[in-house]
Amino acid sequence: MHPKNCSGKILGKRSKENKKLNYMTVSATIKELEKIELTRQADNVYRPDHAVTKTQKNILNAFGLTDKNIECRANWISEELKKSMMKQSIN
């Protein structure tokens, strides 16, 4: 059962029209995206250090990206680093 206020309206739910929009400055957006980090795991594969937050997902969506794009790019970076390491060991 939902809690009600004195006027009888249901609390805890907000209509889509009543939703407050949050805007971020460019510097705040960049700082938020800089929190997405890759770490090298024990198997020498680079993976995202943490899950992508809701705020980060919203920012990525503004550019037509998703958290899956982050995972795909991390895999690509890991593969490129492996290739680079192999070339260095050959020379």
N, C-alpha and C positions, 0 to 999 in steps of 0.2 A: 504494500500500500504506500502511495506517495504522500509525503508530508504536505499539508495545506496551510496557507496563510489565512488571515482573517477574512479575506474577500472570497475565499473558496477556490482560488486558482492553485494549480499544482505547482509546487516549487521544484527546482532541480532540473527542469526542462526549459529550453529556450527555443522559440520558433526560429526558423531560418531567417525570417525578416528581421528579427530582433538580435541577430548575432553580431557581436562587435568585431570589426575587422582590425587586425593588428598589422601595423606597418613597421618595417625595420629600416634603419639607415643603411647606406652602402657599407660603411665600416662595420656595423653590427652583423650584417649578412656575411661579410668576408670572415669575420672572427668566428662565426658559427660554423661556416664551412671548413675553416682551418682545423676544427676539432675532429674532423674525419681523418683518421690516421691509419696507416698500414704498419703492421709489425711482421717481422720475419719469425715464423714458427720453427719448431725443432726440425721439421722436414725441409727447411730452407725455402718454404713457400710463403709469399707475402699475402696476408689476409687483413681485412679491416679489424682494427683493435676492438671496436665497440659496435654495437648495432646503431644504425642510423636513427636519430631521434625524430619525433614528429615535426619539430621545427625545421630540421634539416631536410626532411622529406618535402615539406611545403616549399622551401626555397628551391630544391631540385625540380619540383613540379613546375615552378614558374619558368624554368628553362627547358621544359619538356623531358626531364630526366627522372629516373626512379632510383631506389636503393639497389635495384638489380644492375643498373648501369655502373654503380660503384663497385659491386662485386666483379662484374665483367672486366672493368678497367684494372682492378687489382690483379686478376688472373693474367691479363695481358702484360702488365708491368712485371709480374713474377716470371713469366715466360721469357720476356725480353732480357731480364737480368740473368736468367739461366744461360741464354744464348751468349750473352756478353762474357760471362764467366768462363764458358767453354772455349770461346775464342782466345781469351787471355791465357788459359792453361795450355793451349796448343802452341802458342807463340812463346 
